[in-house]
Amino acid sequence: MEKTKITTILETSNLSYAYSDGKKALEDVNIKFLRGSRSVVLGANGAGKSTLFLLLNGLYRPTSGKIFFDGEELVYSTKFLRKLRSRVGVLFQDPDTQLILGSLREDISFGPMNLGLERKVVEERVERALIATRLEKYADSAVHSLSYGQKRRAGIAGLLAMDPEVLILDEPTAGLDKRSQQELFDLLKELIDQRGISVILSTHDIDLAYSWADYLYLIDSGRVVANCVDCTSAAIFDFFTQGFSKFASCGFVPPQVIELYSELKRVGIFSSNNKGHNDTQYPHSMSELIKIIKEL
């Protein structure tokens, strides 16, 4: 069977952005986000992640450089930006900024209604979005009555109703407990696997970046300082271990699972003499590490 060709969906070329006071937020950023992939932009607070996302959606205009969506350079006409924002949805850090109408159903309807779609089409999109985010029973609830985690999913539902190709999530786990985080990532996995949606998220959580990314960019002070552009298990493990000095210089400590795995290997738990261990196993999470230990 012929392998499906992976194509670039969003790309930046020498992208720079400076605020009105001249302070640079981004400088010469070159990034490719691939269709149907899980991409992570990792950086400390203030590194430039949010600014990058606002540029990708056309909400900010670059000081210099270019942005391409599906091979087409962004232009800042009303017509082009309307098309772009229907295909590239951004979920901001604070979900309350995106929930603006009374009931959840009304709020999710807002975007597709503004596209000028027929009422029946809008209703169908809203129902699909509610089902995808498992919020059907809250459809007629006031958005302010939802829990924080539900508001996160409601924000995604509003984006899904626009039928996007790309979801951009700015620090999506901020303020979520572990259960809500797991529900969020289960949802994102379904959207990638079933709909082929490309998901790009920012985080300052190095454990999340290590466990989730297919493609990863480390950004510091507005510059991309390292990247892993084909994060197989071995590649991303090497990326986080052999080149960790770049992460350390940005204020990060190693992912916990790598620290524990490396220490267990150092003391001989994982060795070539242990027939139960496969040297090609690189755990991406504590649950994967526990599974490897149980198999020994």
C-alpha positions as CSV (number, residue, x, y, z in Angstrom):
1,M,0.0,0.0,0.0
2,E,1.3,3.5,-0.9
3,K,2.2,5.5,2.1
4,T,0.1,8.6,2.6
5,K,2.0,11.8,1.8
6,I,2.4,14.1,4.8
7,T,1.9,17.7,3.8
8,T,2.5,21.0,5.6
9,I,-0.7,22.8,6.7
10,L,0.8,25.8,8.4
11,E,4.3,27.3,8.0
12,T,6.2,30.4,9.0
13,S,9.2,31.9,7.2
14,N,11.5,34.2,9.0
15,L,8.6,35.4,11.1
16,S,9.2,38.3,13.4
17,Y,6.9,40.5,15.5
18,A,7.6,43.6,17.6
19,Y,5.2,45.5,19.9
20,S,4.5,49.2,19.4
21,D,7.3,50.1,21.9
22,G,9.8,48.2,19.7
23,K,10.2,45.2,22.0
24,K,10.6,42.0,20.0
25,A,8.2,39.1,20.8
26,L,9.3,36.8,18.0
27,E,12.4,36.9,15.8
28,D,13.1,34.9,12.6
29,V,10.8,32.0,13.5
30,N,10.8,29.1,11.0
31,I,8.3,26.4,11.8
32,K,6.3,23.8,9.8
33,F,3.1,22.2,11.2
34,L,2.1,19.0,9.4
35,R,-1.4,17.9,8.5
36,G,-3.0,15.5,10.9
37,S,-0.1,15.8,13.4
38,R,0.3,16.5,17.1
39,S,2.6,19.5,17.4
40,V,3.8,21.2,20.6
41,V,5.4,24.6,21.0
42,L,7.3,24.4,24.3
43,G,8.5,27.4,26.2
44,A,8.5,29.2,29.5
45,N,5.9,31.9,30.2
46,G,6.7,35.0,28.1
47,A,8.7,33.0,25.5
48,G,6.4,34.1,22.6
49,K,4.0,31.2,22.3
50,S,0.8,33.2,22.5
51,T,2.0,35.8,20.1
52,L,2.9,33.1,17.6
53,F,-0.6,31.7,17.8
54,L,-2.2,35.1,17.3
55,L,-0.1,35.5,14.2
56,L,-1.0,32.1,12.8
57,N,-4.7,33.0,13.0
58,G,-4.2,36.4,11.5
59,L,-5.2,38.3,14.6
60,Y,-1.7,39.9,14.7
61,R,0.2,41.0,11.6
62,P,3.9,40.2,11.4
63,T,6.5,42.9,11.5
64,S,8.4,40.9,8.9
65,G,8.4,37.4,7.5
66,K,5.6,35.4,6.1
67,I,2.9,32.8,7.1
68,F,1.5,30.2,4.8
69,F,-1.7,28.2,5.2
70,D,-1.9,25.1,3.0
71,G,0.7,26.5,0.7
72,E,-0.9,29.9,0.3
73,E,0.6,33.0,1.8
74,L,-1.6,34.9,4.3
75,V,-3.0,38.1,3.1
76,Y,-4.9,40.4,5.4
77,S,-8.0,41.1,3.4
78,T,-11.4,40.6,5.1
79,K,-12.2,37.8,2.7
80,F,-9.0,35.8,3.2
81,L,-9.0,36.2,7.0
82,R,-12.6,35.0,7.2
83,K,-11.7,31.9,5.3
84,L,-8.5,31.4,7.4
85,R,-10.4,31.6,10.7
86,S,-13.0,29.2,9.6
87,R,-10.3,26.6,8.9
88,V,-7.8,27.5,11.7
89,G,-9.4,27.7,15.2
90,V,-7.7,29.1,18.3
91,L,-8.6,28.2,21.8
92,F,-7.2,30.9,24.2
93,Q,-5.9,30.3,27.7
94,D,-9.1,31.8,29.3
95,P,-12.1,30.0,28.0
96,D,-14.4,32.7,29.3
97,T,-13.1,35.1,26.6
98,Q,-14.6,32.8,23.9
99,L,-18.0,32.0,25.5
100,I,-20.1,35.0,24.8
101,L,-23.8,34.0,24.5
102,G,-26.4,32.8,27.0
103,S,-26.8,29.0,26.3
104,L,-24.1,26.6,25.1
105,R,-26.1,25.8,22.0
106,E,-26.4,29.5,21.1
107,D,-22.7,30.0,21.7
108,I,-21.6,27.2,19.5
109,S,-24.0,28.4,16.8
110,F,-22.4,31.9,16.7
111,G,-19.4,31.0,14.5
112,P,-21.2,29.0,11.7
113,M,-24.1,31.5,11.7
114,N,-21.6,34.2,10.9
115,L,-20.3,32.2,8.0
116,G,-23.8,32.7,6.4
117,L,-24.6,29.0,6.5
118,E,-28.2,27.7,6.2
119,R,-29.9,27.2,9.6
120,K,-30.2,23.5,9.1
121,V,-26.5,23.2,8.3
122,V,-25.7,25.2,11.5
123,E,-27.9,23.0,13.6
124,E,-26.3,19.8,12.3
125,R,-22.8,21.2,13.0
126,V,-23.8,22.3,16.5
127,E,-25.1,18.8,17.3
128,R,-22.0,17.1,15.9
129,A,-19.8,19.5,18.0
130,L,-21.8,18.8,21.2
131,I,-21.6,15.0,20.6
132,A,-17.9,15.2,19.8
133,T,-17.1,17.1,23.0
134,R,-19.6,15.0,25.1
135,L,-21.6,18.1,26.1
136,E,-25.0,17.1,24.7
137,K,-26.7,17.2,28.1
138,Y,-25.5,20.8,28.7
139,A,-26.7,22.1,25.3
140,D,-29.3,24.4,26.8
141,S,-27.4,25.3,30.0
142,A,-26.0,28.8,30.6
143,V,-22.3,28.9,29.6
144,H,-21.4,30.6,32.9
145,S,-22.8,27.6,34.8
146,L,-20.3,25.1,33.3
147,S,-17.3,23.9,35.1
148,Y,-13.8,25.1,34.0
149,G,-13.1,21.8,32.2
150,Q,-16.5,21.9,30.5
151,K,-15.8,25.5,29.4
152,R,-12.6,24.2,27.8
153,R,-14.5,21.6,25.9
154,A,-17.2,24.1,25.1
155,G,-14.6,26.4,23.5
156,I,-13.4,23.5,21.4
157,A,-17.1,22.7,20.4
158,G,-17.4,26.2,19.2
159,L,-14.3,25.8,17.0
160,L,-15.5,22.4,15.7
161,A,-18.7,23.9,14.5
162,M,-16.6,25.9,12.1
163,D,-15.4,22.6,10.6
164,P,-11.7,23.5,11.0
165,E,-8.6,21.7,9.7
166,V,-6.4,23.0,12.5
167,L,-7.0,23.5,16.2
168,I,-4.5,25.7,18.0
169,L,-4.7,25.4,21.8
170,D,-2.9,27.9,24.0
171,E,-1.8,26.3,27.3
172,P,-4.9,24.0,27.2
173,T,-4.2,22.3,30.5
174,A,-3.9,25.5,32.6
175,G,-6.4,25.3,35.5
176,L,-7.5,21.7,34.7
177,D,-7.3,18.8,37.2
178,K,-5.8,15.5,36.1
179,R,-9.1,13.9,35.2
180,S,-10.1,16.9,33.1
181,Q,-6.7,16.9,31.4
182,Q,-7.2,13.2,30.4
183,E,-10.7,13.9,29.1
184,L,-9.3,16.8,27.0
185,F,-6.5,14.7,25.5
186,D,-8.8,11.7,24.8
187,L,-11.0,14.2,22.8
188,L,-8.0,15.6,20.9
189,K,-6.9,12.0,20.0
190,E,-10.3,11.3,18.6
191,L,-10.3,14.5,16.5
192,I,-6.9,13.6,15.1
193,D,-7.7,9.9,14.4
194,Q,-11.3,10.3,13.2
195,R,-11.3,13.7,11.5
196,G,-7.6,14.2,10.6
197,I,-7.6,17.5,12.4
198,S,-4.1,19.0,13.0
199,V,-3.6,20.0,16.6
200,I,-1.0,22.5,17.7
201,L,-0.7,23.3,21.4
202,S,1.6,25.4,23.5
203,T,2.8,24.5,27.0
204,H,5.5,25.1,29.6
205,D,4.9,21.6,30.9
206,I,7.9,19.6,29.7
207,D,6.3,16.2,30.8
208,L,3.3,16.9,28.6
209,A,5.5,18.0,25.7
210,Y,7.5,14.8,25.9
211,S,4.5,12.5,26.3
212,W,2.3,14.0,23.5
213,A,4.3,15.5,20.7
214,D,4.8,14.2,17.2
215,Y,6.6,17.4,16.3
216,L,8.1,19.7,18.9
217,Y,9.6,23.2,18.9
218,L,11.4,24.7,21.9
219,I,11.0,28.5,21.9
220,D,12.9,30.9,24.1
221,S,12.8,34.7,24.1
222,G,11.0,34.7,20.8
223,R,13.4,32.3,18.9
224,V,13.2,28.6,18.1
225,V,16.2,27.2,19.8
226,A,15.7,23.5,19.2
227,N,13.2,21.2,17.4
228,C,12.3,17.6,17.0
229,V,10.6,17.3,13.6
230,D,10.0,13.5,13.5
231,C,9.4,12.5,17.1
232,T,9.6,8.7,17.0
233,S,10.1,7.1,20.4
234,A,13.8,6.9,20.0
235,A,14.2,10.3,18.4
236,I,12.3,12.3,21.0
237,F,14.1,10.3,23.8
238,D,17.4,11.4,22.3
239,F,16.1,14.9,21.8
240,F,15.3,15.2,25.5
241,T,18.5,13.5,26.8
242,Q,21.4,14.2,24.5
243,G,20.5,17.8,23.8
244,F,19.1,18.6,27.2
245,S,21.5,21.5,27.8
246,K,19.3,23.6,25.5
247,F,16.2,22.9,27.7
248,A,18.2,23.6,30.9
249,S,19.3,27.0,29.5
250,C,15.6,27.8,29.1
251,G,14.9,26.9,32.8
252,F,13.5,23.3,32.3
253,V,14.4,20.2,34.2
254,P,14.2,16.7,32.5
255,P,10.8,15.0,32.1
256,Q,10.2,12.9,35.2
257,V,9.7,9.7,33.3
258,I,13.1,10.1,31.6
259,E,14.8,10.8,34.9
260,L,13.3,7.7,36.5
261,Y,14.0,5.5,33.5
262,S,17.6,6.7,33.3
263,E,18.2,6.0,37.0
264,L,16.6,2.5,36.8
265,K,18.9,1.8,33.9
266,R,21.9,3.1,35.7
267,V,21.4,0.8,38.7
268,G,20.9,-2.2,36.4
269,I,17.1,-2.7,36.4
270,F,17.2,-2.3,32.6
271,S,20.3,-4.0,31.2
272,S,21.3,-6.1,28.3
273,N,21.5,-9.1,30.7
274,N,17.8,-8.8,31.5
275,K,16.0,-10.8,28.9
276,G,12.7,-9.1,29.6
277,H,14.0,-5.7,28.5
278,N,13.9,-4.4,25.0
279,D,16.5,-1.6,24.4
280,T,14.2,0.0,21.8
281,Q,11.5,0.7,24.5
282,Y,11.4,4.3,25.4
283,P,8.6,5.2,27.8
284,H,6.7,8.4,27.2
285,S,4.7,8.4,30.4
286,M,4.7,6.8,33.8
287,S,2.0,4.3,32.8
288,E,4.3,3.2,29.9
289,L,7.3,2.9,32.2
290,I,5.2,0.8,34.7
291,K,4.2,-1.5,31.8
292,I,7.8,-2.0,30.8
293,I,8.8,-2.8,34.4
294,K,5.9,-5.3,34.7
295,E,7.1,-7.1,31.6
296,L,10.6,-7.7,33.0
